[in-house]
């Protein structure tokens, strides 16, 4: 299998997920009409075909997982798949433009189409979303916290890889900090890490009985690890953040203490309401709420949950109390649209924990493939002539 240059956007390591490679498993997970086509071709004679593989919307190319899998399948089947990679990893791809062409024996390729497309489309859209978020907030570090929202381990690997690809493009273009870590050990290598990152979930706060007690427990068990105190459990984001900072001033000074805001959209952060939220932004970024805003945009800026006003309010309070070196981590609904508004509001966020770069409109992730050459002769169904190799 030959592939043209692939940009190494994410650290390379063998996949930790077992993708189907046995013929029986592939047959079980492949569209039936592809399996019937395979049998018919085996009876009536082989042909060399070329597939054009493309997306119907603009994306960031993230083909490594599918190309590695195709290489494995070619080796197992004792044949050659020639890859003409038109958009290397990390490149912008327009709607309808083939990301790659793959040429090989029809009977050896036709039953791979279903799984091939599954491994490409979601990665490319997630990479696009991750890039958008990192580029809009270049000074913010991102943590990939998507694992709990993924439909199994295969998707978890695809999303981690995609976040790394989108992040790498943002770094090249905007010098963004980008995604620096993720939540699980299995996919940490995509972010250049040996293990997943994370400190305490809400359940641990409930177990401890108080936010401060949870931080003290964490400090005792993991004295050399940074602490990120989750401060929204009891609805006392400001009070509990200050309590933790006062308890660990040496950590604040060393930059190893962060407070994480994950307030649900059902209520406002402590001390805020609509009027107070507008007042906070008026003090720091007055122009951001003076133009027309949709209801969703206003919610991101001055609404309930983790808004731009909430981040500014936390920063104001920490600075006033002498904890200017305490970092602010925000999570809860931080997808591309919310990140864009946070950028406009210059929200003082140090780290964003997100899984919202996962495609929210799943039909946009559908990759498509068409055979465009049979034994070297161009031929494609009417209406798809734009896929013919130039």
N, C-alpha and C positions, 0 to 999 in steps of 0.2 A: 504494500500500500504506500503510495507516494502522496505527500501533502506538501503544499507550498508553505512558506514561512508563516509561523504562528507566533504572535507577540506573546511573550511570557508575562501576562498581566498578574497572575496569581502564582504563588510558590507551587512548584510541581511536586506531586507525590501520588503514589498509586492510590486508586479509589479504595475506600474502606467499605463500600457498599457492593453487594453481589448483584450485578446486573445479569439478566438471563443470557446464557450462552449455549445451553444444551438445546438440541433441535426440538426435543419434546416440550421444553418450557417455552421456547419461541413460538412453536405451533399453538400452544395453549393460550398465549397472550396476543396473537396476531389476528387481524381481521380475516374471516374465513375465506373471502374471495381472493385474498393474496395466496393463501395456501392452495386453493384450487387452481389458481394460475400457475403456481410452481409445478404441480403435478402435470398439468397440460403441457407446459414447456418441456418438462423432462421427457414427455412422450413424443412430441412433434419436432424437437430439435432446439438446441441452445442458440441464443443470440447475445451479442454484446450490446448492452444498453447503457444509456447515460441518463441519470436522474438529475433534474434541477430541483434544489431544495431551497425554499424561500418562505418569507413571512408576508402577511398582508398588511402590516403596519410598520412604521419605522421602529428600529430596535438597535441595540448594541450587539454586535456579533459575539456569541459565547459558545463556540462549537467544540471545545476541547473534549467534553465528556462523550459526545456522539462520535467524534473522530477516533478517539481511543477505543471505543466499543467496536466501531467498524473495523479497526485494525485487528482487534482480537478475533472478530468473526472471520475475517479473511484468512488469518493464520489457522484457525481451527478448521476451516473448510478447504484449506489447501488451494486457495485461488488468490487472485490479485484484485483489489479495488483501487482504482486510480482516482485520487482526489484532486480536483481543481478548486482550490480554496480561493474564492474571489474576495472575501472580506475576512481577513485574519482577526483573531481574538482582540476585542476592544475597539474595533472599527465601527463607525456609524454605518447603518444599512438602511436604504430607503425601502418603502413599501413595494413589494413585488420584485425586488432585486434578488436573484439567486445568491445565497450565502456561499454555497459550494455546489459543484457538480460531482457526482460519483459515478464512475463507469466500471462495469464488471459483468460477469455472466448473469443473465436475467434470472435464471432459476436459483442463483445464490443470493441475489439481492431482493427479489420481490417479497419474500417473507420477512424481510428485515424492516420494511417501510414503517409499519405501525410503531415499533419500538424506537426506530431512528427519529421519528418526528416527536415522540414523547420526550426524548432526551434533548431536544433543541429548543423548541418554542418557549417553554416557560423560562429557561435560562436567559434567553435573549431579552425578553420583556423585563424580567427582574433586574438584569444588568442595566438596562435603560433607566429603570426607576431608581436604582441605587446611585447611578451616575448623577441623575438630576438632583437628588437630595444632597449628595456630597458637594456638587458644584455650586449649589445655591448657598450652602453653609460651609465654606472652605476652611474656616477656623475651628469647626466643631469636630470632635472625634465621634465616630459612630460605633456602636456595638450591635452585632447581628443577633437579635433575640427571637428569631423566627421559628426555632425548632418545635415549640409547642403548637404552632399553628400549621405545621406541615402534615400532609397526608402520607405519613410513612417516611422511612429512612432514605429512600431514593429521592424523594422531593427535598428532604432536608439537605442532602448533598448538593443537589442542583441549585438550591437557593443560596447556600454558602458560597459555592463557586461563582454564581452570578454576582453576588454582592462584591466579591473580590475583584471581578472583572470590571464592573462599573466604577468601583472605587479607584482602581488603578488608572482608568481613563481620566477621572476627575483630578487625580494627582498630577498627571502629565499636563493637563490643560490649565488647571487653576492653582496648582500647588496645594491642593486640598489635603487636609489630614486624612479624611476618608474613614473607611472601616478599619479599625485597628485590632479587633478581636471579635469573638463570637461566644455563644453560650455553651457549646458542647466540645468535648475532647475530640470526637471523631472527625470533625471538619475544621478544627483549629488550624491545621496546616495551610489552609487556603489563605489565612491571614498572617502567615509567618510565625505562628505561635505553636507551642508544644501542648497546650491545654486550653480548655475553655475558660472564660472569664465570668465573674459574677460573685456577689457577696451574699445578700440575704433576701428571701422572698417574703411576701406578706405573712405566710404561715409561720415563719420564724418569729416575726414581731408578735403575733398572737400567742405563740408558745411562751415567749419571754414575759408577756404581760405589759410591757411598755417599750417604747422605741429606744429609750436610753438603756434599759436593761439589755435589750437585744444587742446594742452596740458594745456594751461592756462584755457580754458573753463572747461576741465575735472577736473582740480584742484579746481576750484571754486565750481562746483556742488558736487564733491566727495572728499572733502579735507582729509578725513581719509582713502581713498583707495589708494593702490599703483598705479602708473601710468606706463603704457607700451605705449610708444610713437611709433606709426607706421611711419617709416621714409623713406619709398620708394615712396610715392605718387608722389612727384615732381621730382624724380630721383636724389635727393640730400641727399642720405643716411648719408654721413659723415657730411656735413654742417648742416643738420637739427638735427642730433643727438647731435652735439656739441652745437647748439643753445639752445636746450631743457635743456641740462645739465648745461649750463651757467645760464639759467633762474632759475633753481631749484637746486642750489648746496646743500641746506639742505636736499633735497630728495635723492640726490646722496649719501651724507654722511650717511644717515639713511638706505640706501639700499632699498628704496622704488621707485626708478626710473629705468626703463628698456627701452631699445630701441629694437624695433622689426623690423627685416629685412624680407621682403616678396617680394623681387625683382623678377619680372617675368623673365622667361628664354629668353625673347626677347632682353635683354640688360644686360650689366655689371653694377655692383655696381659702384657708383661714384668713380672716380680716378683709376679704374681698367680697364685693357684690358688683353689679353692673356699674354703678356710679363710681365706686372706688377704683375699679379696673380702668375706666376711662381716665380717671385722674392720674393714675400711675403712668399711663402712656403719654398723657399730656406733659408730664414732667420730663420725659426722656425722648420720645419720638412723636411729637405732636402732629406731624403731617400724615402719619400712617393711618389715622382714622378720620381724616377730614374729607377724603374723596369718597366716591361711591364704592360701597362694599356689599357683596352678597351676604346673605344670612350666614352661610358657612364660613366665609372669610371673617366676618365679625366675631363669630364664635371662636375661631382660632386666636383672634386678637384680644378680645375682652370678655369672652364667654366663660362658662363653667369649665371645670377640668383644668388641664395643664395648658393655659393660654400664654400668649406673649406677656400679658400684664402680670400673670402669676410669676413668671420667671423674673421679670423686672422687680416685682415686689419682694421676692426672696433675696435678690441681689442687693437691693436697697437696704434691707434689714440686716443681712450679714455684714455688709460694709459698715453700716452705722454702729454695729455692736463690736467692731474691731476684728471681724472674721473675714477679711477681704480675700484671704488665700484659700478659704473653703470653696470647693468646686460645686457646681450645680449640674446634676444629671437629670434629664427629663425623659419621660417615656409616656406612652398612651396615645396611639393614633398618629404617630409621626411618619406619615407617608409623604410623597412628593409635594402635594398641595399644601400641607401644613408646614413643611420645611420652607417652602417658598415664602409663605407669610411670615414665618419667624425671621427669615432673612430680611424682609422688608422692615420688620419691627426692630431689627438689630438686637434680638433677644439675647441676653447674656447667659448663654448656655455653653457649658464646657463639653458635655458629652450627651449624645442622644442614644437611647436604647430603642431599637426598632425592629419590628418584623414586617412593617407595613410597606416595604419595597416589594413584597410578594404581590404578584398581579391581582388586582381586585376585580377586574373584568376578565374572567377566565377565557372567554372566547377570543380575546385578543392574542392569546398565547399559541393559537393553533398554527403550527408549522405545516407546510404543504409540500408535496413532491409530485412531479410529473416526469414521465419518461419523455425525453426530447430528442433522442437519437437511437436508432436501431441499426446495429452493424455499421455505425458511422454515418448513416443517412439521417439528416434532420427531419423530425416528424413529431408534431404535437397537436393536441386537440385544438379546434378552432376557438379563438379567444385567448389562448395562452402563447401566442407567437412571441411575446416579449421575453419568454424564458429561453428561447433558442440561443445557443452559445455563439457569442460574437468574437 
